[in-house]
């Protein structure tokens, strides 16, 4: 499939609507992406034709739903190049996936005083999940600082590693700064001390190809709704050896082998970590989204989005008094900014009236905002269905708001 942005936009029905009488310019893709018609159609197909609970029924519909749900798992496995489909755990999102690892990994491997390393740019999901374990198990968090460009200080990372370090949990790409972290180096450094690494790929898996075997990461997590799939589905990849040693996160149906009032034995992977009825319809549609993205090609997507980012940075630089947060050369399609002393909320509200959807606030990264000395930013985040014309509309909108507050 050749890359034709107009043809791609035609696949996303919502992009043709208007907001306040203006054509929608959707630049909040870091929060969630829009869904192509094929994904929406797949949901209809599941509910109209094969809707039945999976893994538990002998009847035809249950068997068909189970087959498609497990095929979706295989699609995800191949997408990230996991060695086995049983290493792919379906969750409700990145947040639940990190919580699962924090709970089960710490129960299996951590004692009071042991340490987990994260970074100053992490999303709350990769902070609070570990803070809960600080309270429960007495572990300690260590934080990799960042420089003025929004890049990790890797020399400081080296100093944080100690005999008590049990895990490094780091985001691949910052949802605020757009910084692409050098996860290959981080994994290499950590593995040099026999320390496993979790990669939060919520902001990267939709922008670039990821090969978990090549990376040699021990865990990787992401959310389906940020890769053009439905909400309510997440993925946890984990190396089989580690997952087998970790206890279940939740109890209930499907995650068991045998239950009695004297005790319970647990199911094999991946089902040990998938208690209850799964969100099978959205899981099946997630495979459709992955197939759609794969048909376009992540290399083509990355090249196009990099062009959008470069163009947007050039155009926004025309705005008098603009400040950018996250200026690393290794950056993807996220721009966070403020203009003079205009509050980010005011800027976002005014842009909204022009049909331009951006995100404002702390972006679930309050510690990072404190590090930057601000309360929040305006964030424009791009997808492969965005255009340079939309960026021009954004720039003119920002200039118009700035003039209003002059």
SVG drawing of the C-alpha trace seen along z (x, -y; Angstrom):
<svg xmlns="http://www.w3.org/2000/svg" viewBox="-26 -43 54 72">
<polyline fill="none" stroke="black" stroke-width="0.4" points="0.0,0.0 1.6,-3.3 1.4,-6.3 -1.3,-8.6 -2.5,-10.8 -5.7,-11.8 -6.6,-8.2 -5.7,-7.4 -7.8,-10.2 -10.8,-8.8 -10.5,-5.7 -11.2,-7.7 -14.8,-8.9 -14.5,-11.3 -11.9,-13.4 -14.6,-14.7 -16.7,-16.2 -16.9,-19.9 -16.5,-21.4 -18.1,-24.8 -18.7,-25.1 -15.0,-24.6 -13.3,-21.5 -11.9,-19.3 -8.2,-19.5 -7.4,-16.6 -4.0,-17.0 -4.5,-15.0 -3.2,-11.7 -0.9,-11.2 -4.1,-10.9 -5.9,-8.6 -6.0,-8.0 -9.0,-7.9 -10.2,-4.6 -10.3,-3.6 -13.5,-2.3 -12.2,1.2 -11.8,1.4 -15.3,0.0 -16.6,2.5 -14.8,5.4 -16.6,4.5 -19.9,4.6 -19.0,7.9 -18.1,9.5 -21.3,8.4 -23.6,9.1 -22.1,12.5 -19.9,14.3 -20.6,12.7 -20.1,15.4 -17.9,15.8 -14.5,17.2 -12.5,20.2 -15.4,21.7 -18.1,22.9 -18.4,25.9 -20.9,24.3 -20.1,22.9 -20.1,19.2 -17.9,19.6 -15.4,21.6 -15.3,19.1 -14.9,16.1 -12.2,18.0 -10.3,18.7 -10.4,15.1 -9.4,13.8 -6.4,16.1 -5.5,15.3 -5.5,11.6 -2.9,12.6 -0.8,14.2 -1.1,11.0 0.2,8.9 3.0,11.5 4.2,11.1 3.8,7.3 6.3,7.0 8.2,10.1 7.7,12.0 9.1,15.5 5.8,17.1 2.2,16.0 2.0,17.1 4.3,14.2 1.6,11.8 -0.8,11.0 -4.0,9.0 -4.8,6.3 -7.0,3.2 -4.3,0.8 -0.7,-0.3 -1.6,-1.3 -3.0,2.1 0.0,3.8 2.5,1.7 0.4,2.4 0.5,6.1 4.2,6.2 4.7,3.9 2.5,6.2 3.6,9.6 7.3,8.8 7.7,7.2 5.9,10.1 8.2,12.6 11.6,10.8 11.6,7.8 12.3,7.4 12.3,4.4 15.1,2.0 15.3,3.2 15.3,0.6 13.4,-0.2 14.8,-2.8 12.5,-5.0 13.0,-8.4 12.0,-12.1 9.8,-12.1 7.6,-9.1 3.8,-9.0 2.0,-8.7 1.2,-5.0 5.0,-4.3 5.4,-6.2 2.3,-5.5 2.3,-1.8 5.8,-1.5 5.0,-3.9 2.2,-1.6 4.9,1.1 7.0,-1.2 4.1,-1.2 3.4,2.5 6.9,4.0 9.2,1.2 11.0,0.9 12.7,-2.3 12.3,-4.3 15.3,-6.0 14.9,-8.5 17.1,-9.2 17.3,-13.0 17.0,-14.8 18.9,-17.7 17.6,-21.0 16.7,-19.4 14.6,-16.8 17.1,-13.9 18.0,-11.3 21.4,-11.8 22.8,-8.3 25.9,-9.0 23.6,-9.6 21.8,-6.4 25.0,-4.5 25.4,-5.9 21.9,-4.9 22.5,-1.2 23.4,0.8 23.3,4.4 19.8,3.7 18.5,2.7 15.8,5.2 14.3,3.6 14.5,0.6 11.1,-0.7 11.4,-3.4 9.3,-5.0 10.4,-4.6 9.1,-8.0 8.0,-10.8 4.3,-11.7 5.2,-15.3 8.6,-16.0 8.5,-13.6 12.0,-12.5 13.0,-9.1 15.0,-7.5 18.0,-5.4 16.4,-2.2 19.0,0.0 21.8,-1.5 19.6,-1.4 18.8,2.3 22.5,3.1 23.7,1.3 21.0,2.9 21.6,6.4 25.3,5.9 24.2,6.0 21.6,8.8 18.8,6.3 15.6,6.8 14.0,3.8 10.4,2.8 9.7,0.6 6.6,-1.6 5.9,-1.7 2.6,-3.5 3.9,-6.4 6.2,-4.5 4.5,-1.4 2.3,-3.4 5.2,-5.4 8.0,-2.9 8.7,0.8 9.5,2.6 11.2,5.9 11.3,7.2 13.7,10.0 16.2,7.6 15.8,5.1 16.1,8.0 13.7,6.1 12.2,8.2 8.8,6.5 7.1,4.2 3.7,2.6 1.4,0.5 -2.3,-0.4 -4.3,0.5 -6.3,-2.7 -3.1,-4.6 -2.5,-2.5 -5.9,-3.1 -7.6,-0.3 -10.5,-0.4 -10.2,-1.5 -10.0,1.0 -7.2,3.2 -3.6,3.3 -0.7,5.5 2.0,6.8 4.8,8.7 7.0,10.6 9.8,13.1 8.4,16.5 10.9,17.3 10.0,14.3 6.3,14.6 6.4,18.2 8.0,17.1 5.6,14.3 2.3,15.0 -1.1,14.0 -2.2,10.4 -5.9,11.1 -8.0,14.2 -11.1,15.5 -12.2,17.5 -9.9,18.6 -6.7,18.0 -7.1,21.3 -6.3,24.9 -8.2,26.3 -10.1,24.7 -11.2,26.2 -11.8,24.7 -8.5,26.3 -6.5,24.3 -6.1,23.4 -3.7,24.2 -3.2,21.7 -3.4,21.9 -0.5,21.8 0.6,18.7 -0.9,16.5 -4.1,17.3 -2.6,17.2 -2.7,13.4 -6.0,13.0 -8.7,13.4 -12.4,13.1 -14.1,12.6 -11.6,10.8 -12.6,7.8 -12.6,10.2 -14.5,8.0 -12.0,5.1 -9.1,7.5 -10.2,9.0 -10.6,5.4 -7.1,4.6 -5.7,7.2 -7.6,5.4 -5.9,2.1 -2.5,3.7 -3.1,5.3 -4.2,1.9 -1.1,0.1 1.1,2.9 -0.4,2.6 0.7,-1.0 4.1,-0.3 5.6,-1.6 8.7,-2.8 6.5,-4.9 4.5,-6.2 7.7,-7.2 9.1,-9.0 5.9,-10.9 5.4,-11.8 9.0,-13.0 8.3,-15.3 5.2,-16.6 7.2,-17.2 10.0,-19.1 7.5,-21.3 5.5,-22.0 8.6,-23.0 9.6,-25.3 6.2,-26.9 5.5,-27.2 8.9,-28.9 7.4,-31.8 5.2,-32.5 6.6,-35.4 7.3,-34.4 6.8,-30.6 8.7,-28.2 9.2,-24.6 9.6,-21.8 11.6,-18.9 14.2,-19.9 16.1,-16.7 17.4,-15.8 16.0,-12.3 12.3,-13.2 9.0,-12.0 5.7,-13.7 4.9,-15.5 5.3,-19.2 4.7,-20.8 4.8,-24.6 3.7,-27.7 3.3,-31.2 4.5,-34.2 2.4,-34.2 -0.8,-32.8 -2.1,-30.0 -2.1,-26.6 -5.8,-26.1 -6.7,-29.5 -4.8,-28.6 -6.4,-25.2 -9.9,-26.6 -9.4,-29.3 -8.0,-26.8 -10.9,-24.5 -13.3,-27.2 -11.4,-27.2 -11.9,-23.4 -8.4,-22.6 -8.1,-19.8 -4.9,-19.9 -4.2,-18.7 -3.6,-21.0 -2.4,-20.4 0.2,-18.3 -0.3,-15.3 -0.2,-12.8 3.4,-13.9 3.3,-16.2 6.8,-15.4 8.1,-16.4 6.2,-19.7 7.8,-20.4 11.2,-19.7 10.4,-22.1 9.1,-24.8 5.7,-25.0 2.1,-23.9 1.4,-22.5 1.8,-22.9 -0.2,-22.9 0.6,-19.7 0.1,-19.0 0.6,-15.3 0.5,-14.1 -0.6,-10.9 0.0,-9.7 -3.5,-11.1 -2.5,-14.7 -1.4,-17.1 0.9,-20.2 -2.3,-22.1 -3.6,-21.2 -0.3,-22.4 -0.7,-25.7 -4.2,-26.0 -2.7,-25.3 0.0,-28.0 -2.4,-30.6 -4.7,-29.7 -1.8,-30.1 -0.9,-33.4 -4.5,-34.6 -4.7,-33.6 -1.4,-35.3 -2.7,-38.5 -5.9,-38.4 -3.7,-38.4 -1.3,-41.0"/>
</svg>
